[in-house]
């Protein structure tokens, strides 16, 4: 069997969410199925580390597809032509986009449809591209995978024609994340937070992540708690967030809020494992990978009570109203003041995270591949 995979988000040292999913899933699949010939398709020169096994070939197609106009050329001309000329048995696109006219079955991974709920988070041309093409991608796909039961229901509600066409493959946390020793935690806290326990947020800086309300909650926490734990924010800026800028400018606790920007995976694992707790009050998530990363490190989690986050957190987190800074602050104070609750959440986190592993996800993806092939035959 010959399977083509759109791997244009495998960018060396800059994977992002799509890239992590592709890397973790397909590095396992190609080794688990050495009898399958995989062709990885890139839109720019690739790093050899992404050729995971002898049964992987690589192809570079132009143009590099970042701008919406270049995406149309890449997907609907270059990629479509290559797939149709080479008689593949299956095409998989893990980045939510797809050639519309293929002569083989196609499996589309749509991570979420946040851009339909919050269209203003995308620039004008990107918004028009995604809202115009996404229904077409979903209709063209033989089968669809998404990353949570919440997203499955969300897609089916927004696009009723996808009913019975969507499967679920969870994300997971990498093996970098694990509980740290007391000495490791001490070293990391001396490095990042002047030796103090700290609250942590991980994610791209964009309005959807709700950082303005997190800063408001931190102000309330500092005024009412008996501790002065700092707040560390890890992540690069994706979209301008004026509300966040205003909150950072006006907070009296600015000296205890550390914005670290993007850091390496190994450093993130050390930062997570040394945190007092993760605070992740996002307004919308298709999955919420930082939740499972923190749980795998044995760190208590505070997260939102909406979209996919309750599904992923289960009983191993404090759920808050992300639109209410008082709700977020109350959870931070509660966790700070109750050692019993804190210890209980640490235990529950390590139990809950057993439901998520890349090995399980790769095996589930293979099942979805077989479903796709069967649907095409029938």
C-alpha positions in Angstrom: 0.0 0.0 0.0 1.2 3.5 -0.8 0.1 6.4 1.5 0.8 10.1 0.8 0.8 12.4 3.8 0.8 16.2 3.8 3.6 17.0 6.1 4.2 20.7 5.4 4.0 21.6 9.1 7.0 19.4 10.0 9.3 22.4 10.5 12.5 21.8 12.3 12.6 23.3 15.8 9.3 25.0 15.1 6.6 22.4 15.0 3.6 24.1 16.5 0.4 22.2 17.2 -0.1 20.7 13.8 3.6 19.8 13.6 3.6 18.0 16.9 0.5 15.9 15.9 2.1 14.9 12.6 5.5 14.2 14.2 4.2 12.1 17.1 1.6 10.2 15.1 3.5 9.4 11.9 6.9 8.7 13.5 5.1 5.8 15.1 2.9 4.7 12.2 5.8 4.4 9.7 7.7 2.1 12.2 4.6 0.1 13.2 3.8 -0.5 9.5 7.1 -1.1 7.7 5.2 -2.8 4.8 3.5 0.5 3.9 5.3 2.9 1.6 4.8 6.5 2.9 5.4 9.6 0.9 5.8 12.7 3.0 5.0 15.9 1.1 6.6 19.2 2.1 6.3 22.7 0.8 9.9 23.7 1.5 13.2 22.0 2.2 12.9 19.5 5.0 15.1 18.3 7.8 16.3 14.7 7.4 15.2 13.8 11.0 11.6 13.7 9.7 12.4 10.7 7.4 11.7 8.4 10.3 12.2 5.0 8.6 13.3 3.3 5.4 9.7 3.1 4.2 9.4 6.9 4.0 10.0 8.9 0.8 10.0 12.7 0.6 8.7 15.1 -2.0 8.9 18.9 -2.0 6.2 20.8 -3.9 6.0 24.5 -4.5 4.9 27.1 -3.6 5.5 27.4 0.2 1.9 27.6 1.4 1.4 30.2 4.0 -0.5 33.0 2.3 -4.1 32.1 1.3 -3.5 32.6 -2.4 -0.4 30.4 -2.2 -2.5 27.8 -0.4 -4.9 27.6 -3.2 -2.1 27.1 -5.7 -0.4 24.5 -3.4 -3.4 22.4 -2.5 -5.7 22.7 -5.6 -2.9 22.6 -8.2 0.5 21.4 -7.2 -0.5 18.9 -4.5 -3.7 17.7 -6.3 -1.8 17.1 -9.5 1.0 15.2 -7.7 -1.5 12.9 -5.9 -3.6 12.1 -8.9 -0.6 11.4 -11.1 1.0 8.9 -8.7 -1.9 6.6 -8.0 -1.7 6.6 -4.2 -4.0 4.3 -2.2 -4.7 7.0 0.4 -4.0 10.7 1.0 -3.9 12.0 4.6 -3.9 15.7 5.4 -3.3 16.5 9.1 -3.5 20.3 8.8 -7.2 20.9 8.1 -6.8 21.5 4.4 -7.3 19.3 1.4 -7.2 19.1 -2.5 -10.8 19.0 -3.6 -10.6 16.6 -6.5 -8.6 13.5 -5.8 -8.8 10.0 -7.5 -8.0 8.2 -4.2 -9.6 8.2 -0.7 -8.7 11.1 1.6 -8.5 11.4 5.4 -8.7 15.0 6.7 -7.7 16.0 10.2 -9.6 19.1 11.3 -8.3 20.1 14.7 -11.2 22.5 15.6 -13.5 25.0 14.0 -12.7 27.9 16.4 -12.5 30.2 13.4 -16.2 29.9 12.9 -16.9 30.7 16.5 -14.4 33.5 16.7 -13.8 34.7 13.1 -12.2 38.0 14.3 -9.1 36.1 15.5 -8.1 35.6 11.9 -7.0 38.3 9.5 -9.5 39.2 6.8 -8.1 37.2 3.9 -7.3 34.1 6.1 -10.8 34.3 7.5 -12.4 34.4 4.0 -10.2 31.5 2.9 -11.0 29.2 5.9 -14.8 30.0 6.0 -15.1 29.5 2.2 -13.0 26.4 1.8 -13.5 24.4 5.1 -17.0 23.2 4.1 -15.6 22.2 0.8 -12.7 20.3 2.4 -15.2 18.5 4.7 -17.4 17.5 1.8 -14.4 16.3 -0.3 -12.9 14.2 2.4 -13.7 10.5 2.5 -13.4 10.5 6.3 -12.6 13.1 8.9 -10.6 12.9 12.2 -10.7 15.5 15.0 -9.0 15.7 18.4 -11.8 15.5 21.0 -15.4 14.4 21.4 -16.3 18.1 21.8 -14.9 18.9 18.4 -16.6 16.0 16.8 -20.0 17.2 18.1 -19.1 20.8 17.2 -18.2 19.9 13.6 -21.3 17.7 13.2 -23.5 20.5 14.6 -22.1 23.2 12.3 -21.9 20.9 9.3 -24.7 18.3 9.6 -23.5 16.5 6.4 -20.5 15.2 8.4 -22.7 13.1 10.6 -21.2 9.6 10.9 -18.1 10.8 9.0 -16.0 12.0 12.0 -13.6 10.0 14.2 -11.6 11.1 17.3 -7.9 10.8 17.8 -6.7 12.5 21.0 -3.5 14.5 21.4 -1.1 13.6 24.1 2.0 14.9 25.9 5.6 14.1 24.9 7.9 12.0 27.0 9.8 15.2 27.9 7.1 15.8 30.5 7.5 13.9 33.8 7.5 14.6 37.6 10.8 16.2 38.6 12.9 15.7 41.7 12.9 18.2 44.5 16.5 19.2 43.5 15.5 19.7 39.9 12.5 21.9 40.9 14.8 24.0 43.2 17.3 24.6 40.3 14.5 25.5 37.9 12.7 27.9 40.3 16.0 29.6 41.0 16.5 30.0 37.3 13.0 31.2 36.4 11.2 32.6 39.4 13.8 33.8 42.0 13.3 30.5 43.9 9.6 30.8 44.4 6.8 28.4 43.4 4.9 29.9 40.5 1.7 29.7 38.5 2.2 28.9 34.8 0.4 29.6 31.6 1.6 27.9 28.3 0.2 28.9 24.9 0.3 31.3 22.0 -0.3 34.9 22.9 -3.6 35.6 21.2 -7.0 36.9 22.5 -8.5 33.4 22.5 -6.1 32.3 25.2 -7.7 34.9 27.6 -4.5 36.2 29.1 -6.0 39.6 29.9 -8.5 37.9 32.3 -5.6 35.8 33.7 -3.7 39.0 34.6 -6.9 40.4 36.2 -7.2 37.2 38.1 -3.6 37.3 39.2 -4.1 40.8 40.6 -7.1 39.5 42.6 -5.0 36.6 43.8 -2.2 38.8 45.0 -4.5 41.1 46.9 -6.3 38.2 48.7 -3.9 35.3 49.0 -1.3 34.8 51.7 1.4 34.0 49.2 3.2 36.0 46.5 3.7 33.3 43.9 4.8 34.8 40.5 3.1 34.1 37.2 5.1 32.8 34.3 3.8 33.0 30.7 5.4 30.8 28.1 4.5 31.3 24.4 5.2 33.5 21.4 2.8 36.2 20.1 0.5 35.0 17.4 -2.0 37.9 17.3 -1.9 41.3 18.9 -3.8 41.4 22.2 -4.5 45.0 23.2 -6.4 44.0 26.3 -3.4 42.0 27.5 -1.1 44.9 26.8 -3.3 47.2 28.9 -3.5 44.8 31.8 0.3 44.3 31.8 0.9 48.0 31.7 -1.5 48.8 34.6 -0.8 45.9 37.0 1.0 46.7 40.2 2.5 43.2 40.2 4.3 43.5 36.8 7.7 42.7 38.4 6.3 39.2 39.3 4.9 38.4 35.9 7.5 36.8 33.6 6.9 36.5 29.8 9.5 34.0 28.5 8.4 33.9 24.9 9.0 30.7 23.0 11.3 28.1 24.6 12.5 24.7 23.6 10.5 21.5 24.3 13.0 20.3 26.9 13.0 23.7 28.6 9.2 23.8 28.6 9.1 20.4 30.3 11.4 21.7 33.0 9.3 24.8 33.5 6.1 22.8 33.7 7.5 20.2 36.0 8.7 22.9 38.4 5.4 24.9 38.5 3.1 25.2 41.5 0.2 24.8 39.1 -0.9 25.4 35.5 -3.5 28.1 35.0 -5.1 27.6 31.5 -8.3 29.7 31.3 -8.6 29.6 27.5 -11.8 30.8 25.8 -11.8 27.9 23.3 -9.7 24.8 22.8 -10.1 21.9 20.4 -8.0 19.8 22.9 -5.7 21.8 25.2 -2.3 20.0 25.1 -0.9 22.0 28.0 -3.5 20.4 30.3 -2.1 16.9 29.6 1.5 18.1 29.7 1.0 19.5 33.2 -0.8 16.3 34.3 2.0 14.1 33.0 4.4 16.2 35.1 2.1 15.7 38.1 1.2 19.4 38.3 -2.3 20.5 39.4 -4.4 22.2 36.7 -6.8 25.1 36.7 -8.7 25.3 33.4 -11.9 26.5 31.8 -15.3 24.9 32.2 -16.1 25.2 28.4 -15.3 23.6 25.0 -13.0 20.6 25.2 -11.3 21.4 28.5 -13.6 19.6 30.9 -13.4 16.5 28.7 -9.6 16.5 28.7 -9.2 17.5 32.4 -11.8 15.1 33.8 -11.8 15.1 37.6 -8.1 16.1 37.7 -8.5 19.9 37.6 -10.3 22.9 39.0 -12.7 24.2 36.4 -13.4 27.9 36.2 -15.4 30.4 34.3 -12.8 31.9 31.9 -14.9 35.1 31.4 -14.9 35.8 35.2 -11.5 36.8 36.7 -12.9 36.3 40.2 -13.6 32.6 39.3 -10.0 32.1 38.1 -8.6 33.9 41.2 -10.7 31.9 43.6 -9.3 28.6 42.2 -5.7 30.0 42.5 -6.3 31.0 46.1 -8.0 27.7 47.0 -5.1 25.8 45.6 -2.6 27.9 47.4 -4.4 27.6 50.8 -5.4 23.9 50.7 -2.5 21.4 50.9 -5.1 18.5 50.9 -6.7 19.7 47.7 -3.3 20.3 46.1 -2.0 16.8 46.9 -5.3 15.3 45.7 -5.1 17.0 42.3 -1.5 15.9 41.9 -2.5 12.3 42.4 -5.5 12.6 40.1 -3.4 14.3 37.4 -1.0 11.3 37.2 -4.0 9.0 37.0 -5.9 11.0 34.4 -3.0 11.4 32.0 -2.9 7.6 31.5 -5.9 8.1 29.2 -3.6 10.0 26.8 -0.5 8.7 25.0 0.9 9.1 21.5 1.1 5.3 21.3 -2.7 5.0 21.8 -3.3 7.9 19.4 -1.2 6.4 16.7 -3.1 3.1 17.0 -6.4 5.0 16.9 -5.2 6.8 13.8 -4.5 3.5 12.1 -8.1 2.4 12.9 -9.3 5.6 11.3 -7.2 4.9 8.2 -8.8 1.5 7.8 -12.2 3.1 8.2 -11.3 5.6 5.4 -10.2 2.8 3.0 -13.3 0.8 3.7 -15.6 3.7 3.1 -14.0 4.4 -0.3 -14.4 0.7 -1.3 -18.1 0.8 -0.4 
